């Protein structure tokens, strides 16, 4: 799991939000399945070279939102899937799509051309 996560301290987004979003993407994308154990907070923090409290904050939010579950004396695990999780696939793409559309509009690229470019790249 750790090989799929990286954070950018120079990004405009706080590290805990980056971590939160990436773990949600791993769950929604199927790289993390229901019941999979997450590494400890300390191990994640060491891997990313960030403060353990930052990791703890992201994990705490994921637990509160139902993505992960914690039990005393056990590792944090991916919670059972709900319809909320499957609905998140589109929501997770909105930010990237909005940025792509904005860039295409700035470059005066018509929607039909942008659609064709996406189709070509998808087929690679």
Backbone atoms as SQL, in Angstrom:
CREATE TABLE atoms (id INTEGER PRIMARY KEY, chain TEXT, resi INTEGER, resn TEXT, atom TEXT, x REAL, y REAL, z REAL);
INSERT INTO atoms VALUES
  (1, 'A', 1, 'UNK', 'N', 0.818, -1.191, 0.000),
  (2, 'A', 1, 'UNK', 'CA', 0.000, 0.000, 0.000),
  (3, 'A', 1, 'UNK', 'C', 0.861, 1.255, 0.000),
  (4, 'A', 2, 'UNK', 'N', 1.928, 1.253, 0.778),
  (5, 'A', 2, 'UNK', 'CA', 2.757, 2.451, 0.911),
  (6, 'A', 2, 'UNK', 'C', 3.364, 2.884, -0.418),
  (7, 'A', 3, 'UNK', 'N', 3.610, 1.929, -1.317),
  (8, 'A', 3, 'UNK', 'CA', 4.204, 2.278, -2.605),
  (9, 'A', 3, 'UNK', 'C', 3.257, 3.102, -3.470),
  (10, 'A', 4, 'UNK', 'N', 1.959, 3.087, -3.151),
  (11, 'A', 4, 'UNK', 'CA', 0.977, 3.833, -3.928),
  (12, 'A', 4, 'UNK', 'C', 0.719, 5.234, -3.376),
  (13, 'A', 5, 'UNK', 'N', 1.299, 5.555, -2.233),
  (14, 'A', 5, 'UNK', 'CA', 1.024, 6.838, -1.591),
  (15, 'A', 5, 'UNK', 'C', 2.261, 7.711, -1.602),
  (16, 'A', 6, 'UNK', 'N', 2.078, 8.926, -2.018),
  (17, 'A', 6, 'UNK', 'CA', 3.130, 9.930, -1.885),
  (18, 'A', 6, 'UNK', 'C', 2.471, 11.287, -1.715),
  (19, 'A', 7, 'UNK', 'N', 3.119, 12.131, -0.947),
  (20, 'A', 7, 'UNK', 'CA', 2.572, 13.460, -0.686),
  (21, 'A', 7, 'UNK', 'C', 3.563, 14.511, -1.163),
  (22, 'A', 8, 'UNK', 'N', 3.032, 15.659, -1.493),
  (23, 'A', 8, 'UNK', 'CA', 3.853, 16.765, -1.960),
  (24, 'A', 8, 'UNK', 'C', 3.713, 17.909, -0.964),
  (25, 'A', 9, 'UNK', 'N', 4.752, 18.148, -0.159),
  (26, 'A', 9, 'UNK', 'CA', 4.667, 19.221, 0.833),
  (27, 'A', 9, 'UNK', 'C', 4.533, 20.611, 0.198),
  (28, 'A', 10, 'UNK', 'N', 4.880, 20.722, -1.081),
  (29, 'A', 10, 'UNK', 'CA', 4.803, 22.009, -1.772),
  (30, 'A', 10, 'UNK', 'C', 3.448, 22.240, -2.433),
  (31, 'A', 11, 'UNK', 'N', 2.589, 21.240, -2.331),
  (32, 'A', 11, 'UNK', 'CA', 1.253, 21.367, -2.894),
  (33, 'A', 11, 'UNK', 'C', 0.452, 22.375, -2.075),
  (34, 'A', 12, 'UNK', 'N', -0.566, 22.928, -2.665),
  (35, 'A', 12, 'UNK', 'CA', -1.430, 23.856, -1.948),
  (36, 'A', 12, 'UNK', 'C', -2.337, 23.142, -0.955),
  (37, 'A', 13, 'UNK', 'N', -2.470, 21.821, -1.109),
  (38, 'A', 13, 'UNK', 'CA', -3.328, 21.045, -0.216),
  (39, 'A', 13, 'UNK', 'C', -2.534, 20.565, 0.997),
  (40, 'A', 14, 'UNK', 'N', -3.134, 20.610, 2.175),
  (41, 'A', 14, 'UNK', 'CA', -2.449, 20.087, 3.363),
  (42, 'A', 14, 'UNK', 'C', -2.131, 18.594, 3.190),
  (43, 'A', 15, 'UNK', 'N', -1.076, 18.140, 3.825),
  (44, 'A', 15, 'UNK', 'CA', -0.631, 16.752, 3.689),
  (45, 'A', 15, 'UNK', 'C', -1.710, 15.775, 4.145),
  (46, 'A', 16, 'UNK', 'N', -2.407, 16.091, 5.239),
  (47, 'A', 16, 'UNK', 'CA', -3.435, 15.158, 5.707),
  (48, 'A', 16, 'UNK', 'C', -4.545, 14.996, 4.672),
  (49, 'A', 17, 'UNK', 'N', -4.866, 16.062, 3.935),
  (50, 'A', 17, 'UNK', 'CA', -5.894, 15.965, 2.892),
  (51, 'A', 17, 'UNK', 'C', -5.400, 15.137, 1.712),
  (52, 'A', 18, 'UNK', 'N', -4.122, 15.320, 1.355),
  (53, 'A', 18, 'UNK', 'CA', -3.552, 14.524, 0.273),
  (54, 'A', 18, 'UNK', 'C', -3.590, 13.040, 0.634),
  (55, 'A', 19, 'UNK', 'N', -3.192, 12.731, 1.857),
  (56, 'A', 19, 'UNK', 'CA', -3.181, 11.357, 2.332),
  (57, 'A', 19, 'UNK', 'C', -4.603, 10.781, 2.356),
  (58, 'A', 20, 'UNK', 'N', -5.532, 11.562, 2.874),
  (59, 'A', 20, 'UNK', 'CA', -6.946, 11.157, 2.929),
  (60, 'A', 20, 'UNK', 'C', -7.442, 10.804, 1.531),
  (61, 'A', 21, 'UNK', 'N', -7.225, 11.703, 0.586),
  (62, 'A', 21, 'UNK', 'CA', -7.720, 11.502, -0.773),
  (63, 'A', 21, 'UNK', 'C', -7.081, 10.282, -1.425),
  (64, 'A', 22, 'UNK', 'N', -5.793, 10.091, -1.209),
  (65, 'A', 22, 'UNK', 'CA', -5.120, 8.961, -1.840),
  (66, 'A', 22, 'UNK', 'C', -5.594, 7.623, -1.276),
  (67, 'A', 23, 'UNK', 'N', -5.852, 7.558, 0.017),
  (68, 'A', 23, 'UNK', 'CA', -6.359, 6.313, 0.606),
  (69, 'A', 23, 'UNK', 'C', -7.770, 6.031, 0.095),
  (70, 'A', 24, 'UNK', 'N', -8.599, 7.067, -0.027),
  (71, 'A', 24, 'UNK', 'CA', -9.947, 6.877, -0.585),
  (72, 'A', 24, 'UNK', 'C', -9.843, 6.359, -2.016),
  (73, 'A', 25, 'UNK', 'N', -8.924, 6.921, -2.799),
  (74, 'A', 25, 'UNK', 'CA', -8.736, 6.455, -4.178),
  (75, 'A', 25, 'UNK', 'C', -8.319, 4.988, -4.219),
  (76, 'A', 26, 'UNK', 'N', -7.453, 4.583, -3.307),
  (77, 'A', 26, 'UNK', 'CA', -7.021, 3.187, -3.262),
  (78, 'A', 26, 'UNK', 'C', -8.187, 2.260, -2.918),
  (79, 'A', 27, 'UNK', 'N', -9.064, 2.713, -2.038),
  (80, 'A', 27, 'UNK', 'CA', -10.231, 1.906, -1.663),
  (81, 'A', 27, 'UNK', 'C', -11.226, 1.838, -2.821),
  (82, 'A', 28, 'UNK', 'N', -11.573, 2.989, -3.365),
  (83, 'A', 28, 'UNK', 'CA', -12.555, 3.037, -4.461),
  (84, 'A', 28, 'UNK', 'C', -12.013, 2.322, -5.693),
  (85, 'A', 29, 'UNK', 'N', -10.714, 2.466, -5.941),
  (86, 'A', 29, 'UNK', 'CA', -10.099, 1.835, -7.105),
  (87, 'A', 29, 'UNK', 'C', -9.848, 0.345, -6.945),
  (88, 'A', 30, 'UNK', 'N', -10.054, -0.181, -5.748),
  (89, 'A', 30, 'UNK', 'CA', -9.910, -1.612, -5.532),
  (90, 'A', 30, 'UNK', 'C', -8.523, -2.074, -5.125),
  (91, 'A', 31, 'UNK', 'N', -7.550, -1.152, -5.017),
  (92, 'A', 31, 'UNK', 'CA', -6.214, -1.555, -4.577),
  (93, 'A', 31, 'UNK', 'C', -6.215, -1.943, -3.101),
  (94, 'A', 32, 'UNK', 'N', -7.139, -1.377, -2.343),
  (95, 'A', 32, 'UNK', 'CA', -7.353, -1.772, -0.950),
  (96, 'A', 32, 'UNK', 'C', -8.752, -2.361, -0.858),
  (97, 'A', 33, 'UNK', 'N', -8.834, -3.599, -0.413),
  (98, 'A', 33, 'UNK', 'CA', -10.119, -4.286, -0.334),
  (99, 'A', 33, 'UNK', 'C', -10.630, -4.303, 1.101),
  (100, 'A', 34, 'UNK', 'N', -11.909, -4.579, 1.245),
  (101, 'A', 34, 'UNK', 'CA', -12.517, -4.697, 2.564),
  (102, 'A', 34, 'UNK', 'C', -11.715, -5.682, 3.413),
  (103, 'A', 35, 'UNK', 'N', -11.366, -5.243, 4.618),
  (104, 'A', 35, 'UNK', 'CA', -10.628, -6.101, 5.535),
  (105, 'A', 35, 'UNK', 'C', -9.124, -5.971, 5.451),
  (106, 'A', 36, 'UNK', 'N', -8.613, -5.336, 4.403),
  (107, 'A', 36, 'UNK', 'CA', -7.161, -5.137, 4.298),
  (108, 'A', 36, 'UNK', 'C', -6.666, -4.288, 5.455),
  (109, 'A', 37, 'UNK', 'N', -5.514, -4.658, 5.992),
  (110, 'A', 37, 'UNK', 'CA', -4.914, -3.912, 7.095),
  (111, 'A', 37, 'UNK', 'C', -4.050, -2.784, 6.554),
  (112, 'A', 38, 'UNK', 'N', -4.110, -1.645, 7.216),
  (113, 'A', 38, 'UNK', 'CA', -3.219, -0.541, 6.905),
  (114, 'A', 38, 'UNK', 'C', -1.982, -0.647, 7.785),
  (115, 'A', 39, 'UNK', 'N', -0.859, -0.159, 7.292),
  (116, 'A', 39, 'UNK', 'CA', 0.320, -0.092, 8.161),
  (117, 'A', 39, 'UNK', 'C', 0.027, 0.835, 9.342),
  (118, 'A', 40, 'UNK', 'N', 0.845, 0.756, 10.368),
  (119, 'A', 40, 'UNK', 'CA', 0.654, 1.613, 11.533),
  (120, 'A', 40, 'UNK', 'C', 0.858, 3.081, 11.153),
  (121, 'A', 41, 'UNK', 'N', 0.311, 3.959, 11.966),
  (122, 'A', 41, 'UNK', 'CA', 0.474, 5.399, 11.756),
  (123, 'A', 41, 'UNK', 'C', 1.957, 5.741, 11.693),
  (124, 'A', 42, 'UNK', 'N', 2.726, 5.192, 12.609),
  (125, 'A', 42, 'UNK', 'CA', 4.163, 5.488, 12.652),
  (126, 'A', 42, 'UNK', 'C', 4.874, 5.022, 11.380),
  (127, 'A', 43, 'UNK', 'N', 4.494, 3.839, 10.878),
  (128, 'A', 43, 'UNK', 'CA', 5.122, 3.314, 9.661),
  (129, 'A', 43, 'UNK', 'C', 4.784, 4.194, 8.449),
  (130, 'A', 44, 'UNK', 'N', 3.537, 4.614, 8.356),
  (131, 'A', 44, 'UNK', 'CA', 3.136, 5.504, 7.254),
  (132, 'A', 44, 'UNK', 'C', 3.883, 6.832, 7.365),
  (133, 'A', 45, 'UNK', 'N', 3.940, 7.378, 8.573),
  (134, 'A', 45, 'UNK', 'CA', 4.630, 8.659, 8.785),
  (135, 'A', 45, 'UNK', 'C', 6.112, 8.553, 8.434),
  (136, 'A', 46, 'UNK', 'N', 6.746, 7.463, 8.831),
  (137, 'A', 46, 'UNK', 'CA', 8.162, 7.270, 8.500),
  (138, 'A', 46, 'UNK', 'C', 8.359, 7.162, 6.995),
  (139, 'A', 47, 'UNK', 'N', 7.488, 6.414, 6.339),
  (140, 'A', 47, 'UNK', 'CA', 7.597, 6.235, 4.882),
  (141, 'A', 47, 'UNK', 'C', 7.464, 7.566, 4.136),
  (142, 'A', 48, 'UNK', 'N', 6.533, 8.402, 4.600),
  (143, 'A', 48, 'UNK', 'CA', 6.273, 9.682, 3.926),
  (144, 'A', 48, 'UNK', 'C', 7.116, 10.821, 4.475),
  (145, 'A', 49, 'UNK', 'N', 7.848, 10.548, 5.558),
  (146, 'A', 49, 'UNK', 'CA', 8.656, 11.571, 6.232),
  (147, 'A', 49, 'UNK', 'C', 7.792, 12.755, 6.667),
  (148, 'A', 50, 'UNK', 'N', 6.684, 12.421, 7.330),
  (149, 'A', 50, 'UNK', 'CA', 5.777, 13.447, 7.854),
  (150, 'A', 50, 'UNK', 'C', 5.523, 13.171, 9.331),
  (151, 'A', 51, 'UNK', 'N', 4.922, 14.125, 10.000),
  (152, 'A', 51, 'UNK', 'CA', 4.599, 14.008, 11.411),
  (153, 'A', 51, 'UNK', 'C', 3.511, 12.940, 11.614),
  (154, 'A', 52, 'UNK', 'N', 3.681, 12.048, 12.584),
  (155, 'A', 52, 'UNK', 'CA', 2.655, 11.035, 12.841),
  (156, 'A', 52, 'UNK', 'C', 1.274, 11.632, 13.144),
  (157, 'A', 53, 'UNK', 'N', 1.227, 12.814, 13.732),
  (158, 'A', 53, 'UNK', 'CA', -0.068, 13.450, 14.009),
  (159, 'A', 53, 'UNK', 'C', -0.813, 13.782, 12.717),
  (160, 'A', 54, 'UNK', 'N', -0.066, 14.101, 11.662),
  (161, 'A', 54, 'UNK', 'CA', -0.672, 14.384, 10.360),
  (162, 'A', 54, 'UNK', 'C', -1.347, 13.122, 9.826),
  (163, 'A', 55, 'UNK', 'N', -0.637, 12.004, 9.918),
  (164, 'A', 55, 'UNK', 'CA', -1.189, 10.721, 9.463),
  (165, 'A', 55, 'UNK', 'C', -2.388, 10.347, 10.334),
  (166, 'A', 56, 'UNK', 'N', -2.258, 10.522, 11.629),
  (167, 'A', 56, 'UNK', 'CA', -3.332, 10.190, 12.556),
  (168, 'A', 56, 'UNK', 'C', -4.590, 10.998, 12.241),
  (169, 'A', 57, 'UNK', 'N', -4.415, 12.255, 11.883),
  (170, 'A', 57, 'UNK', 'CA', -5.565, 13.100, 11.546),
  (171, 'A', 57, 'UNK', 'C', -6.287, 12.558, 10.312),
  (172, 'A', 58, 'UNK', 'N', -5.530, 12.185, 9.277),
  (173, 'A', 58, 'UNK', 'CA', -6.135, 11.641, 8.061),
  (174, 'A', 58, 'UNK', 'C', -6.847, 10.326, 8.344),
  (175, 'A', 59, 'UNK', 'N', -6.193, 9.443, 9.105),
  (176, 'A', 59, 'UNK', 'CA', -6.791, 8.156, 9.442),
  (177, 'A', 59, 'UNK', 'C', -8.057, 8.363, 10.273),
  (178, 'A', 60, 'UNK', 'N', -8.007, 9.280, 11.226),
  (179, 'A', 60, 'UNK', 'CA', -9.173, 9.570, 12.056),
  (180, 'A', 60, 'UNK', 'C', -10.361, 10.031, 11.233),
  (181, 'A', 61, 'UNK', 'N', -10.109, 10.875, 10.245),
  (182, 'A', 61, 'UNK', 'CA', -11.194, 11.331, 9.379),
  (183, 'A', 61, 'UNK', 'C', -11.772, 10.180, 8.561),
  (184, 'A', 62, 'UNK', 'N', -10.886, 9.308, 8.075),
  (185, 'A', 62, 'UNK', 'CA', -11.344, 8.160, 7.289),
  (186, 'A', 62, 'UNK', 'C', -12.178, 7.206, 8.136),
  (187, 'A', 63, 'UNK', 'N', -11.815, 7.056, 9.398),
  (188, 'A', 63, 'UNK', 'CA', -12.605, 6.232, 10.315),
  (189, 'A', 63, 'UNK', 'C', -13.962, 6.887, 10.552),
  (190, 'A', 64, 'UNK', 'N', -13.958, 8.187, 10.816),
  (191, 'A', 64, 'UNK', 'CA', -15.209, 8.921, 11.054),
  (192, 'A', 64, 'UNK', 'C', -16.147, 8.854, 9.852),
  (193, 'A', 65, 'UNK', 'N', -15.575, 8.827, 8.647),
  (194, 'A', 65, 'UNK', 'CA', -16.378, 8.810, 7.431),
  (195, 'A', 65, 'UNK', 'C', -16.781, 7.396, 6.995),
  (196, 'A', 66, 'UNK', 'N', -16.295, 6.396, 7.721),
  (197, 'A', 66, 'UNK', 'CA', -16.691, 5.025, 7.429),
  (198, 'A', 66, 'UNK', 'C', -15.820, 4.294, 6.422),
  (199, 'A', 67, 'UNK', 'N', -14.751, 4.897, 5.990),
  (200, 'A', 67, 'UNK', 'CA', -13.844, 4.234, 5.041),
  (201, 'A', 67, 'UNK', 'C', -12.993, 3.176, 5.733),
  (202, 'A', 68, 'UNK', 'N', -12.582, 3.466, 6.964),
  (203, 'A', 68, 'UNK', 'CA', -11.729, 2.559, 7.737),
  (204, 'A', 68, 'UNK', 'C', -12.401, 2.253, 9.065),
  (205, 'A', 69, 'UNK', 'N', -11.965, 1.169, 9.685),
  (206, 'A', 69, 'UNK', 'CA', -12.471, 0.849, 11.023),
  (207, 'A', 69, 'UNK', 'C', -11.296, 0.484, 11.918),
  (208, 'A', 70, 'UNK', 'N', -11.428, 0.905, 13.175),
  (209, 'A', 70, 'UNK', 'CA', -10.405, 0.626, 14.180),
  (210, 'A', 70, 'UNK', 'C', -11.036, -0.142, 15.319),
  (211, 'A', 71, 'UNK', 'N', -10.300, -1.117, 15.800),
  (212, 'A', 71, 'UNK', 'CA', -10.698, -1.845, 17.004),
  (213, 'A', 71, 'UNK', 'C', -9.504, -1.872, 17.928),
  (214, 'A', 72, 'UNK', 'N', -9.775, -1.714, 19.187),
  (215, 'A', 72, 'UNK', 'CA', -8.696, -1.670, 20.180),
  (216, 'A', 72, 'UNK', 'C', -7.833, -2.933, 20.079),
  (217, 'A', 73, 'UNK', 'N', -6.526, -2.718, 19.999),
  (218, 'A', 73, 'UNK', 'CA', -5.580, -3.823, 19.969),
  (219, 'A', 73, 'UNK', 'C', -5.410, -4.473, 18.608),
  (220, 'A', 74, 'UNK', 'N', -6.084, -3.938, 17.579),
  (221, 'A', 74, 'UNK', 'CA', -5.976, -4.503, 16.232),
  (222, 'A', 74, 'UNK', 'C', -5.564, -3.419, 15.251),
  (223, 'A', 75, 'UNK', 'N', -5.088, -3.858, 14.103),
  (224, 'A', 75, 'UNK', 'CA', -4.694, -2.914, 13.055),
  (225, 'A', 75, 'UNK', 'C', -5.930, -2.225, 12.473),
  (226, 'A', 76, 'UNK', 'N', -5.732, -1.045, 11.938),
  (227, 'A', 76, 'UNK', 'CA', -6.799, -0.338, 11.225),
  (228, 'A', 76, 'UNK', 'C', -7.052, -1.084, 9.923),
  (229, 'A', 77, 'UNK', 'N', -8.315, -1.301, 9.610),
  (230, 'A', 77, 'UNK', 'CA', -8.695, -2.064, 8.416),
  (231, 'A', 77, 'UNK', 'C', -9.649, -1.255, 7.535),
  (232, 'A', 78, 'UNK', 'N', -9.699, -1.659, 6.269),
  (233, 'A', 78, 'UNK', 'CA', -10.663, -1.070, 5.342),
  (234, 'A', 78, 'UNK', 'C', -12.042, -1.587, 5.732),
  (235, 'A', 79, 'UNK', 'N', -12.978, -0.672, 5.878),
  (236, 'A', 79, 'UNK', 'CA', -14.337, -1.028, 6.285),
  (237, 'A', 79, 'UNK', 'C', -15.100, -1.654, 5.118),
  (238, 'A', 80, 'UNK', 'N', -16.205, -2.290, 5.449),
  (239, 'A', 80, 'UNK', 'CA', -17.066, -2.895, 4.434),
  (240, 'A', 80, 'UNK', 'C', -17.589, -1.807, 3.501),
  (241, 'A', 81, 'UNK', 'N', -17.668, -2.124, 2.206),
  (242, 'A', 81, 'UNK', 'CA', -18.113, -1.142, 1.215),
  (243, 'A', 81, 'UNK', 'C', -19.572, -0.784, 1.410),
  (244, 'A', 82, 'UNK', 'N', -19.849, 0.483, 1.169),
  (245, 'A', 82, 'UNK', 'CA', -21.227, 0.961, 1.180),
  (246, 'A', 82, 'UNK', 'C', -21.493, 1.626, -0.161),
  (247, 'A', 83, 'UNK', 'N', -22.722, 1.999, -0.405),
  (248, 'A', 83, 'UNK', 'CA', -23.031, 2.681, -1.664),
  (249, 'A', 83, 'UNK', 'C', -22.310, 4.011, -1.739),
  (250, 'A', 84, 'UNK', 'N', -22.019, 4.630, -0.592),
  (251, 'A', 84, 'UNK', 'CA', -21.286, 5.898, -0.581),
  (252, 'A', 84, 'UNK', 'C', -19.945, 5.730, -1.276),
  (253, 'A', 85, 'UNK', 'N', -19.279, 4.617, -1.038),
  (254, 'A', 85, 'UNK', 'CA', -17.956, 4.393, -1.599),
  (255, 'A', 85, 'UNK', 'C', -18.011, 4.219, -3.107),
  (256, 'A', 86, 'UNK', 'N', -19.011, 3.491, -3.600),
  (257, 'A', 86, 'UNK', 'CA', -19.091, 3.305, -5.038),
  (258, 'A', 86, 'UNK', 'C', -19.489, 4.599, -5.733),
  (259, 'A', 87, 'UNK', 'N', -20.244, 5.448, -5.084),
  (260, 'A', 87, 'UNK', 'CA', -20.621, 6.744, -5.654),
  (261, 'A', 87, 'UNK', 'C', -19.429, 7.699, -5.722),
  (262, 'A', 88, 'UNK', 'N', -18.389, 7.426, -4.979),
  (263, 'A', 88, 'UNK', 'CA', -17.243, 8.324, -4.891),
  (264, 'A', 88, 'UNK', 'C', -16.376, 8.307, -6.137),
  (265, 'A', 89, 'UNK', 'N', -16.472, 7.304, -6.980),
  (266, 'A', 89, 'UNK', 'CA', -15.608, 7.226, -8.154),
  (267, 'A', 89, 'UNK', 'C', -15.696, 8.493, -8.992),
  (268, 'A', 90, 'UNK', 'N', -16.907, 8.924, -9.306),
  (269, 'A', 90, 'UNK', 'CA', -17.070, 10.138, -10.109),
  (270, 'A', 90, 'UNK', 'C', -16.627, 11.370, -9.330),
  (271, 'A', 91, 'UNK', 'N', -16.989, 11.436, -8.072),
  (272, 'A', 91, 'UNK', 'CA', -16.642, 12.593, -7.253),
  (273, 'A', 91, 'UNK', 'C', -15.138, 12.789, -7.187),
  (274, 'A', 92, 'UNK', 'N', -14.394, 11.695, -7.097),
  (275, 'A', 92, 'UNK', 'CA', -12.939, 11.791, -7.022),
  (276, 'A', 92, 'UNK', 'C', -12.326, 12.336, -8.304),
  (277, 'A', 93, 'UNK', 'N', -13.014, 12.176, -9.409),
  (278, 'A', 93, 'UNK', 'CA', -12.491, 12.658, -10.687),
  (279, 'A', 93, 'UNK', 'C', -12.865, 14.108, -10.982),
  (280, 'A', 94, 'UNK', 'N', -13.855, 14.653, -10.291),
  (281, 'A', 94, 'UNK', 'CA', -14.343, 15.992, -10.611),
  (282, 'A', 94, 'UNK', 'C', -13.247, 17.052, -10.606),
  (283, 'A', 95, 'UNK', 'N', -12.382, 17.042, -9.619),
  (284, 'A', 95, 'UNK', 'CA', -11.343, 18.065, -9.513),
  (285, 'A', 95, 'UNK', 'C', -10.411, 18.011, -10.727),
  (286, 'A', 96, 'UNK', 'N', -9.975, 16.806, -11.081),
  (287, 'A', 96, 'UNK', 'CA', -9.077, 16.653, -12.226),
  (288, 'A', 96, 'UNK', 'C', -9.790, 17.018, -13.532),
  (289, 'A', 97, 'UNK', 'N', -11.047, 16.633, -13.642),
  (290, 'A', 97, 'UNK', 'CA', -11.807, 16.960, -14.852),
  (291, 'A', 97, 'UNK', 'C', -12.000, 18.467, -14.976),
  (292, 'A', 98, 'UNK', 'N', -12.336, 19.103, -13.860),
  (293, 'A', 98, 'UNK', 'CA', -12.513, 20.559, -13.881),
  (294, 'A', 98, 'UNK', 'C', -11.226, 21.269, -14.304),
  (295, 'A', 99, 'UNK', 'N', -10.090, 20.793, -13.806),
  (296, 'A', 99, 'UNK', 'CA', -8.804, 21.397, -14.187),
  (297, 'A', 99, 'UNK', 'C', -8.517, 21.178, -15.670),
  (298, 'A', 100, 'UNK', 'N', -8.808, 19.984, -16.163),
  (299, 'A', 100, 'UNK', 'CA', -8.594, 19.677, -17.578),
  (300, 'A', 100, 'UNK', 'C', -9.474, 20.548, -18.467),
  (301, 'A', 101, 'UNK', 'N', -10.725, 20.697, -18.088),
  (302, 'A', 101, 'UNK', 'CA', -11.652, 21.536, -18.868),
  (303, 'A', 101, 'UNK', 'C', -11.177, 22.986, -18.872),
  (304, 'A', 102, 'UNK', 'N', -10.757, 23.475, -17.718),
  (305, 'A', 102, 'UNK', 'CA', -10.267, 24.852, -17.633),
  (306, 'A', 102, 'UNK', 'C', -9.044, 25.057, -18.533),
  (307, 'A', 103, 'UNK', 'N', -8.126, 24.109, -18.520),
  (308, 'A', 103, 'UNK', 'CA', -6.939, 24.213, -19.372),
  (309, 'A', 103, 'UNK', 'C', -7.322, 24.166, -20.854),
  (310, 'A', 104, 'UNK', 'N', -8.251, 23.288, -21.207),
  (311, 'A', 104, 'UNK', 'CA', -8.692, 23.187, -22.600),
  (312, 'A', 104, 'UNK', 'C', -9.358, 24.480, -23.049),
  (313, 'A', 105, 'UNK', 'N', -10.156, 25.090, -22.175),
  (314, 'A', 105, 'UNK', 'CA', -10.809, 26.349, -22.519),
  (315, 'A', 105, 'UNK', 'C', -9.787, 27.467, -22.694),
  (316, 'A', 106, 'UNK', 'N', -8.773, 27.481, -21.833),
  (317, 'A', 106, 'UNK', 'CA', -7.730, 28.501, -21.954),
  (318, 'A', 106, 'UNK', 'C', -6.958, 28.345, -23.263),
  (319, 'A', 107, 'UNK', 'N', -6.793, 27.114, -23.717),
  (320, 'A', 107, 'UNK', 'CA', -6.071, 26.834, -24.961),
  (321, 'A', 107, 'UNK', 'C', -6.991, 26.872, -26.177),
  (322, 'A', 108, 'UNK', 'N', -8.267, 27.184, -25.943),
  (323, 'A', 108, 'UNK', 'CA', -9.276, 27.262, -26.996),
  (324, 'A', 108, 'UNK', 'C', -9.435, 25.933, -27.742),
  (325, 'A', 109, 'UNK', 'N', -9.394, 24.841, -26.988),
  (326, 'A', 109, 'UNK', 'CA', -9.581, 23.504, -27.549),
  (327, 'A', 109, 'UNK', 'C', -11.066, 23.178, -27.462),
  (328, 'A', 110, 'UNK', 'N', -11.700, 22.868, -28.610),
  (329, 'A', 110, 'UNK', 'CA', -13.128, 22.536, -28.579),
  (330, 'A', 110, 'UNK', 'C', -13.395, 21.239, -27.804),
  (331, 'A', 111, 'UNK', 'N', -14.608, 21.112, -27.283),
  (332, 'A', 111, 'UNK', 'CA', -14.987, 19.933, -26.501),
  (333, 'A', 111, 'UNK', 'C', -14.813, 18.655, -27.311),
  (334, 'A', 112, 'UNK', 'N', -15.165, 18.696, -28.578),
  (335, 'A', 112, 'UNK', 'CA', -15.053, 17.487, -29.406),
  (336, 'A', 112, 'UNK', 'C', -13.594, 17.045, -29.527),
  (337, 'A', 113, 'UNK', 'N', -12.679, 17.989, -29.662),
  (338, 'A', 113, 'UNK', 'CA', -11.258, 17.667, -29.757),
  (339, 'A', 113, 'UNK', 'C', -10.750, 17.102, -28.432),
  (340, 'A', 114, 'UNK', 'N', -11.180, 17.717, -27.330),
  (341, 'A', 114, 'UNK', 'CA', -10.781, 17.223, -26.015),
  (342, 'A', 114, 'UNK', 'C', -11.276, 15.788, -25.808),
  (343, 'A', 115, 'UNK', 'N', -12.507, 15.512, -26.220),
  (344, 'A', 115, 'UNK', 'CA', -13.057, 14.158, -26.102),
  (345, 'A', 115, 'UNK', 'C', -12.235, 13.157, -26.913),
  (346, 'A', 116, 'UNK', 'N', -11.843, 13.546, -28.111),
  (347, 'A', 116, 'UNK', 'CA', -11.025, 12.665, -28.952),
  (348, 'A', 116, 'UNK', 'C', -9.646, 12.427, -28.326),
  (349, 'A', 117, 'UNK', 'N', -9.064, 13.466, -27.747),
  (350, 'A', 117, 'UNK', 'CA', -7.761, 13.316, -27.090),
  (351, 'A', 117, 'UNK', 'C', -7.855, 12.354, -25.911),
  (352, 'A', 118, 'UNK', 'N', -8.918, 12.482, -25.134),
  (353, 'A', 118, 'UNK', 'CA', -9.117, 11.583, -23.991),
  (354, 'A', 118, 'UNK', 'C', -9.283, 10.149, -24.491),
  (355, 'A', 119, 'UNK', 'N', -10.068, 9.968, -25.549),
  (356, 'A', 119, 'UNK', 'CA', -10.306, 8.640, -26.098),
  (357, 'A', 119, 'UNK', 'C', -8.991, 8.004, -26.569),
  (358, 'A', 120, 'UNK', 'N', -8.152, 8.791, -27.248),
  (359, 'A', 120, 'UNK', 'CA', -6.862, 8.281, -27.710),
  (360, 'A', 120, 'UNK', 'C', -5.978, 7.867, -26.551),
  (361, 'A', 121, 'UNK', 'N', -5.907, 8.685, -25.522),
  (362, 'A', 121, 'UNK', 'CA', -5.055, 8.380, -24.376),
  (363, 'A', 121, 'UNK', 'C', -5.587, 7.180, -23.604),
  (364, 'A', 122, 'UNK', 'N', -6.888, 7.032, -23.546),
  (365, 'A', 122, 'UNK', 'CA', -7.508, 5.924, -22.818),
  (366, 'A', 122, 'UNK', 'C', -7.104, 4.604, -23.458),
  (367, 'A', 123, 'UNK', 'N', -6.989, 4.594, -24.765),
  (368, 'A', 123, 'UNK', 'CA', -6.696, 3.368, -25.488),
  (369, 'A', 123, 'UNK', 'C', -5.229, 2.963, -25.442),
  (370, 'A', 124, 'UNK', 'N', -4.380, 3.782, -24.857),
  (371, 'A', 124, 'UNK', 'CA', -2.946, 3.432, -24.769),
  (372, 'A', 124, 'UNK', 'C', -2.685, 2.306, -23.818);
